[in-house]
Amino acid sequence: MSNHVLITGKIVKKSEPALEQRYQVHRLYDAPDREALLQQVAPLVTAIAGGGVDAALMDRLPNLKMISNFGVGYDSIDTAAARARGIMVTNTPTVLNDAVAEITVGLMIALARHIPQADRFIREGRWLSGGYPLQSELTGKTVGILGLGRIGLEIARRCQAMKMRIVYHSRTKRPHEPYVYYSSLTDMARDVDWLVVITTGGKATEKLVNRDVLEALGDKGYLVNMARGSVVDESVLVEFLVERKIAGAALDVFENEPNVPEALRALDNVVLSPHQGSATTQTRDAMAALVVANLDAFFANEPLLTRVV
């Protein structure tokens, strides 16, 4: 138990029993006095489980050598600072691909067929006065995927099963995939019925989906954001939804979550989801196991399973 691990967020809770069996665990996320805890354990900590690690926290931990992030996205970790300090970083890819792809298509169907609105229609007794208006379907539509990585590919395969046409924009072309590549995001948005955002977060993709892209998507187009709230210019998105400049949006992520703009919550052409892309028991268990496996590899001086830095 001489190896000390600092847990930065309660989202790693599923990992904690396994970590406690192996290492000396310190919970920063529920410490009554975070400063006191850091003063006590800072020299001992060699690894972190979780995210939310900036350069200032790294500087407080002089012997920190590894961060095992809980999640495929690691934009909450200052990777440049980690690299400069020789700190390794891992994430939890692949194990959440199916869960995120599944809910993506679910949100698309919910938006196209107004499933949440139709549910309220019945609950409020309005069916007694007449049927619900006709809606749209996915069959035959073109979906543009922004970010054809592991999860993007799983979304594409499921959209194919819905008889949709698949195109994509990504940092690199995937020549062995049977989908049409666009080098311009704006051009792709102009040609699709649905724009699904599943790219990485961080500064490189901040407000990538901007006014020009939304204008290209147009008043018949739908946006689905499964990436990070920062990837879409939220204020412009709200404007376009309110003014019906795009047909609708399904959003699992937000710019300042859990704070969601009142304007979004009041709209009937959106479906909102509380960042639950990977929030299934099976997937979170698998993510937790991978967090532990990467820490085990680090302390055993073995190659890390999913290193990103």
VOBA-1610 file (N, C-alpha, C; in pm, whole numbers, padded with zeros to 5 digits, always signed):
BEGIN
Met+00082-00121+00000Met+00000+00000+00000Met+00085+00125+00000Ser+00208+00115-00047Ser+00296+00231-00046Ser+00271+00323-00164Asn+00194+00278-00261Asn+00162+00360-00377Asn+00036+00442-00350His+00046+00573-00365His-00063+00664-00330His-00131+00717-00456Val-00265+00707-00460Val-00346+00752-00573Val-00443+00859-00524Leu-00447+00970-00594Leu-00541+01078-00564Leu-00659+01067-00659Ile-00780+01058-00604Ile-00902+01054-00686Ile-00961+01194-00691Thr-00973+01248-00812Thr-01014+01388-00825Thr-01164+01407-00844Gly-01236+01304-00886Gly-01378+01321-00911Gly-01459+01200-00874Lys-01581+01222-00824Lys-01663+01110-00778Lys-01711+01021-00891Ile-01695+01067-01017Ile-01733+00983-01130Ile-01651+00855-01135Val-01539+00855-01066Val-01451+00737-01063Val-01494+00640-00952Lys-01606+00667-00888Lys-01647+00591-00769Lys-01651+00441-00794Lys-01692+00399-00914Lys-01696+00256-00944Lys-01558+00193-00939Ser-01455+00273-00956Ser-01318+00221-00951Ser-01266+00209-00809Glu-01327+00276-00716Glu-01268+00292-00584Glu-01246+00162-00506Pro-01342+00068-00504Pro-01315-00056-00429Pro-01190-00129-00478Ala-01175-00136-00611Ala-01057-00204-00665Ala-00930-00126-00634Leu-00937+00006-00640Leu-00819+00086-00608Leu-00781+00073-00461Glu-00882+00069-00375Glu-00854+00059-00231Glu-00787-00072-00194Gln-00815-00177-00271Gln-00752-00306-00245Gln-00604-00305-00279Arg-00565-00216-00371Arg-00430-00218-00423Arg-00343-00103-00371Tyr-00405+00015-00350Tyr-00327+00135-00326Tyr-00381+00216-00208Gln-00302+00311-00166Gln-00347+00407-00065Gln-00422+00518-00139Val-00552+00527-00113Val-00639+00616-00190Val-00670+00741-00109His-00668+00855-00178His-00705+00984-00118His-00810+01049-00206Arg-00923+01086-00149Arg-01036+01142-00226Arg-01035+01294-00217Leu-00990+01357-00323Leu-00989+01502-00325Leu-01131+01557-00341Tyr-01215+01483-00414Tyr-01347+01537-00450Tyr-01440+01554-00331Asp-01422+01476-00224Asp-01512+01494-00110Asp-01437+01530+00019Ala-01315+01579+00003Ala-01238+01622+00120Ala-01303+01746+00183Pro-01328+01745+00314Pro-01385+01864+00380Pro-01296+01987+00361Asp-01166+01964+00356Asp-01071+02073+00336Asp-00969+02027+00233Arg-00993+02064+00106Arg-00906+02019-00002Arg-00762+02063+00017Glu-00745+02185+00065Glu-00611+02238+00084Glu-00535+02158+00189Ala-00605+02125+00298Ala-00541+02047+00405Ala-00501+01909+00355Leu-00589+01847+00274Leu-00557+01716+00220Leu-00435+01723+00129Leu-00430+01822+00042Leu-00317+01835-00049Leu-00187+01858+00027Gln-00191+01940+00129Gln-00071+01963+00209Gln-00022+01834+00274Gln-00116+01749+00310Gln-00081+01625+00379Gln-00025+01519+00285Val-00087+01505+00166Val-00053+01390+00080Val+00027+01427-00044Ala+00043+01556-00074Ala+00106+01597-00199Ala+00238+01526-00231Pro+00329+01515-00136Pro+00458+01450-00169Pro+00445+01301-00194Leu+00333+01240-00149Leu+00317+01096-00159Leu+00253+01051-00290Val+00173+01138-00349Val+00091+01099-00464Val+00178+01084-00589Thr+00167+00968-00652Thr+00238+00944-00778Thr+00142+00926-00895Ala+00012+00907-00866Ala-00085+00887-00974Ala-00219+00947-00936Ile-00294+00985-01038Ile-00429+01040-01022Ile-00527+00951-01097Ala-00643+00927-01037Ala-00755+00863-01104Ala-00864+00968-01122Gly-00898+00998-01249Gly-01000+01099-01274Gly-00948+01211-01360Gly-01033+01314-01380Gly-00996+01427-01464Gly-00990+01556-01385Gly-01007+01667-01456Gly-01002+01796-01389Gly-00865+01829-01332Val-00761+01801-01409Val-00624+01820-01360Val-00558+01932-01441Asp-00536+02045-01377Asp-00470+02156-01445Asp-00323+02164-01402Ala-00253+02260-01460Ala-00109+02273-01432Ala-00086+02307-01285Ala-00176+02384-01225Ala-00160+02422-01085Ala-00164+02300-00994Leu-00256+02207-01021Leu-00262+02086-00939Leu-00138+02000-00962Met-00093+01990-01085Met+00029+01915-01113Met+00147+01972-01033Asp+00153+02103-01025Asp+00263+02166-00953Asp+00256+02138-00803Arg+00136+02110-00752Arg+00122+02078-00611Arg+00167+01937-00578Leu+00182+01854-00682Leu+00214+01712-00662Leu+00351+01684-00725Pro+00458+01704-00652Pro+00593+01698-00711Pro+00632+01562-00765Asn+00568+01456-00715Asn+00604+01321-00759Asn+00500+01257-00850Leu+00406+01338-00899Leu+00303+01287-00989Leu+00365+01241-01121Lys+00333+01119-01161Lys+00390+01063-01283Lys+00284+01013-01382Met+00158+00999-01335Met+00059+00938-01422Met-00082+00984-01385Ile-00165+01010-01486Ile-00306+01046-01468Ile-00390+00947-01547Ser-00472+00871-01477Ser-00561+00774-01541Ser-00700+00837-01549Asn-00730+00895-01665Asn-00855+00969-01682Asn-00974+00876-01699Phe-01087+00915-01638Phe-01212+00840-01652Phe-01293+00905-01764Gly-01287+00847-01884Gly-01356+00903-01999Gly-01267+00900-02121Val-01330+00896-02238Val-01251+00898-02360Val-01200+01039-02387Gly-01278+01140-02352Gly-01233+01278-02366Gly-01144+01317-02249Tyr-01035+01385-02278Tyr-00941+01423-02172Tyr-00910+01573-02178Asp-01008+01651-02228Asp-00988+01795-02239Asp-00990+01865-02104Ser-01032+01795-01996Ser-01026+01855-01863Ser-00887+01843-01801Ile-00796+01781-01874Ile-00658+01766-01828Ile-00568+01853-01915Asp-00482+01929-01854Asp-00387+02012-01928Asp-00276+01921-01981Thr-00300+01867-02099Thr-00205+01769-02153Thr-00070+01832-02189Ala-00072+01958-02228Ala+00055+02025-02259Ala+00140+02036-02133Ala+00075+02071-02023Ala+00147+02079-01895Ala+00195+01942-01851Ala+00114+01841-01873Ala+00153+01705-01837Ala+00274+01660-01918Arg+00271+01687-02047Arg+00382+01648-02134Arg+00511+01719-02093Ala+00499+01846-02060Ala+00617+01923-02020Ala+00678+01872-01891Arg+00595+01813-01806Arg+00642+01763-01676Arg+00671+01614-01677Gly+00656+01551-01793Gly+00684+01408-01803Gly+00578+01323-01736Ile+00456+01374-01729Ile+00345+01300-01667Ile+00266+01229-01776Met+00248+01099-01761Met+00173+01021-01858Met+00023+01035-01832Val-00055+01028-01941Val-00201+01039-01931Val-00265+00927-02011Thr-00367+00863-01953Thr-00444+00761-02024Thr-00591+00800-02024Asn-00668+00738-02113Asn-00812+00759-02115Asn-00883+00624-02125Thr-01014+00627-02148Thr-01090+00501-02154Thr-01167+00491-02285Pro-01098+00476-02397Pro-01166+00466-02526Pro-01224+00327-02549Thr-01294+00313-02659Thr-01345+00186-02710Thr-01457+00127-02626Val-01439+00118-02494Val-01540+00052-02411Val-01671+00128-02407Leu-01672+00255-02448Leu-01797+00332-02446Leu-01855+00357-02585Asn-01791+00300-02688Asn-01836+00327-02824Asn-01982+00293-02848Asp-02020+00172-02806Asp-02156+00126-02834Asp-02260+00208-02759Ala-02232+00240-02633Ala-02329+00315-02554Ala-02354+00453-02614Val-02248+00521-02655Val-02263+00655-02711Val-02331+00649-02848Ala-02293+00553-02931Ala-02356+00540-03062Ala-02504+00509-03047Glu-02537+00426-02953Glu-02676+00386-02931Glu-02764+00504-02893Ile-02717+00585-02796Ile-02799+00698-02754Ile-02803+00806-02862Thr-02697+00815-02943Thr-02699+00913-03053Thr-02815+00885-03147Val-02827+00762-03190Val-02937+00727-03280Val-03071+00741-03207Gly-03072+00709-03079Gly-03195+00726-03001Gly-03240+00871-02997Leu-03146+00962-02978Leu-03179+01105-02976Leu-03223+01153-03114Met-03163+01099-03219Met-03205+01136-03353Met-03349+01094-03379Ile-03384+00974-03340Ile-03521+00927-03358Ile-03617+01010-03272Ala-03575+01037-03148Ala-03659+01116-03058Ala-03686+01255-03115Leu-03584+01315-03179Leu-03600+01447-03236Leu-03685+01443-03363Ala-03657+01346-03449Ala-03730+01337-03576Ala-03877+01306-03555Arg-03909+01220-03458Arg-04046+01177-03436Arg-04114+01246-03318His-04046+01344-03258His-04103+01420-03145His-04149+01328-03032Ile-04068+01230-02997Ile-04109+01134-02895Ile-04133+01200-02759Pro-04044+01287-02709Pro-04074+01351-02580Pro-04200+01439-02587Gln-04217+01510-02698Gln-04333+01596-02712Gln-04462+01515-02724Ala-04456+01402-02795Ala-04573+01317-02810Ala-04611+01254-02675Asp-04511+01222-02596Asp-04537+01169-02461Asp-04614+01273-02378Arg-04568+01398-02382Arg-04639+01504-02309Arg-04780+01526-02365Phe-04794+01512-02495Phe-04922+01530-02563Phe-05028+01436-02504Ile-04988+01313-02478Ile-05080+01216-02419Ile-05102+01246-02271Arg-04993+01269-02198Arg-05004+01292-02054Arg-05091+01414-02021Glu-05088+01513-02109Glu-05166+01635-02085Glu-05309+01625-02138Gly-05348+01508-02189Gly-05485+01486-02232Gly-05522+01549-02365Arg-05422+01592-02443Arg-05452+01664-02567Arg-05490+01572-02682Trp-05462+01440-02669Trp-05497+01346-02775Trp-05650+01339-02793Leu-05722+01368-02686Leu-05868+01365-02691Leu-05924+01467-02789Ser-05844+01568-02820Ser-05890+01675-02910Ser-05839+01658-03053Gly-05766+01551-03080Gly-05715+01528-03215Gly-05578+01465-03213Gly-05537+01410-03327Gly-05410+01340-03335Gly-05291+01433-03337Tyr-05174+01373-03316Tyr-05049+01450-03315Tyr-05006+01478-03459Pro-04944+01594-03486Pro-04902+01628-03623Pro-04802+01527-03679Leu-04802+01511-03810Leu-04707+01421-03876Leu-04564+01473-03857Gln-04469+01379-03844Gln-04329+01414-03825Gln-04245+01354-03936Ser-04112+01355-03918Ser-04019+01308-04019Ser-03963+01171-03980Glu-03878+01117-04064Glu-03811+00991-04034Glu-03668+00998-04085Leu-03587+00902-04042Leu-03446+00901-04080Leu-03420+00834-04214Thr-03504+00742-04252Thr-03484+00667-04375Thr-03466+00759-04495Gly-03358+00735-04569Gly-03334+00810-04691Gly-03263+00943-04672Lys-03243+00984-04547Lys-03178+01112-04521Lys-03025+01097-04524Thr-02956+01210-04540Thr-02809+01211-04538Thr-02763+01264-04403Val-02673+01191-04339Val-02615+01234-04212Val-02468+01263-04232Gly-02425+01379-04186Gly-02284+01415-04189Gly-02225+01400-04050Ile-02121+01323-04037Ile-02059+01297-03907Ile-01932+01380-03896Leu-01930+01466-03797Leu-01812+01548-03769Leu-01726+01473-03668Gly-01622+01404-03718Gly-01534+01325-03633Gly-01557+01177-03652Leu-01490+01117-03750Leu-01511+00975-03779Leu-01404+00892-03707Gly-01405+00902-03575Gly-01317+00818-03493Gly-01388+00690-03455Arg-01348+00633-03341Arg-01408+00505-03300Arg-01558+00515-03282Ile-01602+00619-03210Ile-01745+00633-03185Ile-01816+00677-03312Gly-01754+00767-03389Gly-01814+00811-03513Gly-01842+00695-03609Leu-01751+00600-03614Leu-01771+00482-03699Leu-01888+00398-03652Glu-01903+00384-03520Glu-02016+00307-03469Glu-02148+00378-03498Ile-02148+00511-03489Ile-02268+00586-03524Ile-02300+00567-03672Ala-02197+00573-03757Ala-02217+00556-03900Ala-02280+00420-03931Arg-02232+00316-03867Arg-02285+00182-03893Arg-02432+00172-03852Arg-02466+00234-03741Arg-02605+00232-03697Arg-02694+00316-03788Cys-02641+00427-03836Cys-02718+00509-03930Cys-02740+00435-04062Gln-02642+00357-04103Gln-02660+00275-04222Gln-02775+00178-04203Ala-02785+00122-04083Ala-02895+00030-04054Ala-03030+00100-04061Met-03030+00232-04041Met-03152+00313-04052Met-03175+00358-04196Lys-03096+00305-04290Lys-03106+00334-04434Lys-03076+00481-04464Met-02977+00534-04393Met-02932+00670-04417Met-02806+00670-04503Arg-02780+00779-04571Arg-02657+00798-04647Arg-02556+00865-04555Ile-02430+00816-04555Ile-02329+00863-04461Ile-02221+00943-04533Val-02194+01064-04481Val-02078+01142-04524Val-02007+01189-04397Tyr-01884+01237-04410Tyr-01812+01277-04289Tyr-01707+01383-04317His-01674+01457-04210His-01561+01550-04210His-01477+01514-04088Ser-01347+01499-04108Ser-01258+01460-04000Ser-01120+01519-04027Arg-01034+01515-03926Arg-00899+01568-03945Arg-00825+01494-04054Thr-00851+01364-04063Thr-00786+01283-04166Thr-00890+01202-04241Lys-00864+01180-04368Lys-00953+01100-04451Lys-00937+00952-04416Arg-01046+00880-04417Arg-01043+00736-04387Arg-01069+00660-04517Pro-00962+00635-04595Pro-00981+00579-04730Pro-01040+00439-04732His-01032+00366-04622His-01084+00230-04622His-01227+00220-04571Glu-01289+00336-04544Glu-01429+00337-04501Glu-01519+00377-04618Pro-01635+00316-04630Pro-01720+00337-04749Pro-01810+00460-04740Tyr-01753+00571-04691Tyr-01832+00693-04673Tyr-01766+00808-04748Val-01847+00904-04788Val-01796+01019-04865Val-01729+01118-04770Tyr-01607+01159-04805Tyr-01530+01251-04723Tyr-01544+01394-04774Tyr-01562+01488-04680Tyr-01563+01631-04711Tyr-01443+01696-04642Ser-01366+01771-04716Ser-01255+01845-04656Ser-01304+01973-04589Ser-01424+02018-04625Ser-01482+02140-04569Ser-01605+02106-04487Leu-01605+02145-04359Leu-01720+02121-04274Leu-01841+02199-04322Thr-01821+02323-04364Thr-01933+02404-04411Thr-01998+02343-04535Asp-01915+02295-04626Asp-01970+02230-04746Asp-02050+02107-04709Met-01999+02029-04613Met-02072+01910-04572Met-02205+01948-04509Ala-02204+02050-04422Ala-02327+02092-04356Ala-02432+02134-04458Arg-02389+02193-04565Arg-02481+02240-04669Arg-02549+02122-04739Asp-02484+02005-04742Asp-02533+01892-04820Asp-02605+01786-04737Val-02618+01806-04606Val-02675+01700-04522Val-02808+01742-04462Asp-02882+01641-04418Asp-03005+01663-04343Asp-02978+01665-04193Trp-02878+01587-04152Trp-02841+01575-04011Trp-02691+01597-03997Leu-02651+01676-03898Leu-02509+01696-03866Leu-02486+01642-03725Val-02409+01536-03714Val-02379+01473-03585Val-02237+01509-03545Val-02223+01571-03429Val-02094+01618-03380Val-02041+01518-03278Ile-01927+01456-03310Ile-01869+01357-03220Ile-01716+01369-03222Thr-01668+01491-03244Thr-01524+01515-03246Thr-01472+01537-03104Thr-01342+01549-03089Thr-01283+01574-02959Thr-01310+01718-02915Gly-01300+01742-02785Gly-01314+01876-02732Gly-01179+01946-02724Gly-01175+02059-02654Gly-01050+02131-02638Gly-01041+02253-02729Lys-00931+02324-02717Lys-00911+02448-02790Lys-00915+02429-02942Ala-00865+02317-02989Ala-00857+02296-03134Ala-00993+02289-03200Thr-01097+02251-03126Thr-01231+02237-03184Thr-01331+02335-03124Glu-01283+02432-03047Glu-01374+02526-02982Glu-01453+02606-03086Lys-01589+02603-03072Lys-01680+02673-03163Lys-01654+02638-03310Leu-01616+02513-03332Leu-01595+02465-03469Leu-01727+02472-03548Val-01835+02437-03480Val-01968+02451-03541Val-02015+02593-03511Asn-01991+02682-03606Asn-02014+02825-03586Asn-02132+02873-03671Arg-02146+03003-03680Arg-02257+03061-03756Arg-02256+03014-03902Asp-02140+03011-03963Asp-02132+02971-04104Asp-02180+02828-04124Val-02140+02740-04032Val-02180+02599-04043Val-02330+02585-04023Leu-02386+02654-03925Leu-02530+02645-03899Leu-02611+02706-04012Glu-02561+02814-04070Glu-02629+02872-04186Glu-02630+02773-04302Ala-02519+02703-04320Ala-02512+02604-04426Ala-02607+02488-04400Leu-02621+02449-04275Leu-02713+02339-04239Leu-02857+02376-04276Gly-02896+02498-04247Gly-03023+02549-04297Gly-03147+02508-04220Asp-03260+02561-04263Asp-03383+02546-04186Asp-03448+02409-04197Lys-03391+02321-04279Lys-03439+02183-04287Lys-03343+02086-04217Gly-03234+02139-04163Gly-03129+02054-04106Gly-03138+02040-03956Tyr-03090+01926-03907Tyr-03089+01896-03764Tyr-02945+01880-03714Leu-02921+01928-03592Leu-02789+01915-03530Leu-02797+01821-03410Val-02698+01733-03397Val-02687+01645-03280Val-02547+01663-03224Asn-02536+01705-03098Asn-02404+01724-03038Asn-02382+01621-02928Met-02290+01528-02954Met-02251+01425-02858Met-02106+01442-02816Ala-02044+01553-02852Ala-01900+01573-02830Ala-01875+01649-02700Arg-01861+01778-02709Arg-01845+01869-02596Arg-01925+01995-02628Gly-01978+02060-02525Gly-02052+02182-02547Gly-01969+02288-02614Ser-01839+02287-02592Ser-01749+02389-02647Ser-01737+02382-02799Val-01769+02267-02859Val-01750+02250-03003Val-01852+02332-03082Val-01969+02357-03022Val-02075+02433-03089Val-02084+02571-03025Asp-02098+02673-03108Asp-02120+02809-03056Asp-02263+02814-03003Glu-02277+02797-02871Glu-02409+02777-02812Glu-02501+02897-02829Ser-02447+03018-02816Ser-02532+03136-02829Ser-02588+03147-02971Val-02508+03114-03071Val-02556+03116-03209Val-02656+03004-03231Leu-02630+02887-03173Leu-02723+02775-03186Leu-02860+02812-03130Val-02862+02874-03011Val-02990+02915-02952Val-03062+03012-03046Glu-02990+03107-03099Glu-03049+03203-03194Glu-03113+03131-03312Phe-03040+03036-03370Phe-03090+02965-03488Phe-03210+02877-03455Leu-03213+02821-03336Leu-03327+02739-03296Leu-03451+02823-03269Val-03430+02934-03199Val-03542+03023-03167Val-03604+03079-03295Glu-03519+03117-03389Glu-03567+03178-03513Glu-03597+03074-03622Arg-03586+02944-03587Arg-03615+02834-03679Arg-03527+02840-03804Lys-03403+02884-03784Lys-03308+02885-03896Lys-03248+02746-03918Ile-03257+02659-03818Ile-03235+02516-03836Ile-03359+02446-03782Ala-03380+02323-03825Ala-03505+02254-03790Ala-03510+02213-03644Gly-03396+02174-03587Gly-03397+02129-03449Gly-03261+02080-03406Ala-03251+02044-03279Ala-03124+01995-03225Ala-03149+01894-03115Ala-03062+01795-03107Ala-03057+01700-02996Ala-02921+01718-02929Leu-02923+01752-02801Leu-02799+01792-02733Leu-02778+01708-02607Asp-02662+01643-02602Asp-02624+01568-02482Asp-02521+01644-02400Val-02467+01751-02457Val-02362+01829-02391Val-02392+01978-02408Phe-02337+02058-02315Phe-02367+02200-02313Phe-02241+02277-02273Glu-02242+02405-02306Glu-02123+02488-02286Glu-02087+02503-02140Asn-02188+02516-02054Asn-02163+02540-01911Asn-02246+02445-01827Glu-02243+02316-01864Glu-02327+02219-01794Glu-02283+02204-01647Pro-02378+02180-01558Pro-02519+02146-01583Pro-02611+02266-01604Asn-02555+02385-01620Asn-02638+02502-01647Asn-02675+02505-01795Val-02803+02488-01824Val-02853+02488-01961Val-02936+02614-01981Pro-02909+02691-02086Pro-02983+02815-02107Pro-03134+02796-02104Glu-03203+02886-02038Glu-03349+02881-02031Glu-03410+02879-02171Ala-03348+02952-02262Ala-03400+02957-02399Ala-03403+02818-02462Leu-03303+02736-02435Leu-03302+02599-02487Leu-03409+02515-02420Arg-03423+02529-02290Arg-03520+02448-02216Arg-03664+02481-02254Ala-03685+02599-02307Ala-03821+02641-02342Ala-03862+02601-02484Leu-03767+02555-02564Leu-03796+02527-02705Leu-03859+02389-02724Asp-03946+02378-02826Asp-04007+02249-02855Asp-03942+02179-02974Asn-03838+02241-03031Asn-03767+02178-03142Asn-03630+02126-03099Val-03616+02097-02971Val-03493+02038-02919Val-03525+01919-02829Val-03431+01826-02824Val-03433+01717-02727Val-03307+01730-02643Leu-03322+01737-02513Leu-03209+01761-02423Leu-03178+01637-02341Ser-03049+01611-02324Ser-03003+01493-02250Ser-02889+01536-02157Pro-02889+01490-02031Pro-02791+01539-01932Pro-02654+01471-01939His-02587+01486-02053His-02452+01431-02073His-02445+01286-02026Gln-02529+01203-02087Gln-02536+01063-02048Gln-02496+00968-02160Gly-02410+01017-02250Gly-02369+00934-02362Gly-02317+00797-02322Ser-02233+00792-02220Ser-02176+00663-02176Ser-02240+00614-02047Ala-02352+00674-02008Ala-02408+00648-01875Ala-02497+00524-01873Thr-02433+00409-01891Thr-02499+00281-01867Thr-02415+00205-01766Thr-02479+00115-01694Thr-02407+00037-01594Thr-02292-00041-01656Gln-02320-00107-01770Gln-02217-00188-01835Gln-02096-00105-01876Thr-02123+00010-01938Thr-02013+00092-01989Thr-01933+00156-01877Arg-02002+00209-01775Arg-01928+00271-01665Arg-01844+00168-01590Asp-01893+00045-01578Asp-01813-00061-01517Asp-01687-00088-01599Ala-01704-00091-01730Ala-01589-00117-01818Ala-01490-00001-01814Met-01540+00122-01808Met-01452+00238-01797Met-01374+00236-01666Ala-01445+00202-01558Ala-01379+00195-01428Ala-01269+00089-01427Ala-01298-00025-01490Ala-01199-00132-01495Ala-01076-00088-01574Leu-01095-00008-01678Leu-00982+00038-01758Leu-00899+00142-01683Val-00964+00225-01604Val-00892+00320-01517Val-00797+00242-01426Val-00850+00138-01363Val-00770+00056-01272Val-00660-00018-01347Ala-00693-00073-01463Ala-00593-00149-01540Ala-00476-00061-01581Asn-00503+00063-01619Asn-00394+00154-01655Asn-00307+00188-01534Leu-00370+00206-01419Leu-00292+00231-01297Leu-00209+00109-01259Asp-00269-00009-01273Asp-00194-00132-01243Asp-00071-00143-01333Ala-00089-00113-01461Ala+00023-00120-01555Ala+00131-00019-01517Phe+00089+00101-01478Phe+00186+00204-01440Phe+00268+00160-01320Phe+00202+00113-01215Phe+00274+00076-01093Phe+00357-00052-01111Ala+00321-00134-01211Ala+00399-00254-01241Ala+00510-00224-01341Asn+00523-00096-01381Asn+00624-00054-01477Asn+00607-00127-01611Glu+00480-00143-01652Glu+00448-00207-01779Glu+00388-00103-01875Pro+00384-00131-02004Pro+00324-00035-02098Pro+00179-00004-02061Leu+00143+00123-02071Leu+00005+00162-02041Leu-00088+00117-02153Leu-00210+00083-02117Leu-00302+00024-02215Leu-00354+00126-02315Thr-00386+00247-02267Thr-00449+00346-02355Thr-00386+00483-02331Arg-00259+00492-02354Arg-00187+00617-02330Arg-00216+00720-02437Val-00238+00845-02395Val-00259+00955-02489Val-00149+01060-02478Val-00076+01062-02368Val+00039+01152-02350Val+00152+01070-02290
//
